Amino acid sequence: MQRIRLAEVTADNWEAVIALELRRKQKRLLSDNLYSLAESKFDPDARPRAVYAGRKLVGFLMYDASGRGRRRTALIYRFMIDKHHQAKGYGRAALMAAISEIKALGNVARIVVSYLPGNRSARRLYLSVGFREAGKDDDGECLAELVL
């Protein structure tokens, strides 16, 4: 497997990011990337990231590490791997890269992820890297947290 890296979404790659696709059954589980990029322009704390395997764009994620003080919480609230690149280990590697990037920010005490109750793949991935289930949010989405 090629090395996974996260990169900023820029004028050079945003169109490729919005062209990434999920499988038909997965589309109801996540907001599309165009919506996420638009949302990021109005949320100064959003950090959209393109996921690359070598030079190939394979996915997208977005997180927020807002807050002040010594014990901030980061939230990964968008995460997808293109349908042509799933089941190759890219999701796990991208998640680990995101965790490393968030840790490097400093003062982050925990990372929270949210996913729809029917998204068994997401649940399995998050639990496999050390997240623990933490209930549901006000919208009924499942929450899991990783204490750093």
Sequence and secondary structure as in RCSB ss.txt:
>XXXX:A:sequence
MQRIRLAEVTADNWEAVIALELRRKQKRLLSDNLYSLAESKFDPDARPRAVYAGRKLVGFLMYDASGRGRRRTAL
IYRFMIDKHHQAKGYGRAALMAAISEIKALGNVARIVVSYLPGNRSARRLYLSVGFREAGKDDDGECLAELVL
>XXXX:A:secstr
   EEEEE  TTTHHHHHH    GGGGGGS  HHHHHHHHHH TTEEEEEEEETTEEEEEEEEE    SSSEEEE
EEEEEE GGGTTSSHHHHHHHHHHHHHHHHSSEEEEEEEE TT HHHHHHHHHTT EEEEE TTS EEEEEE 
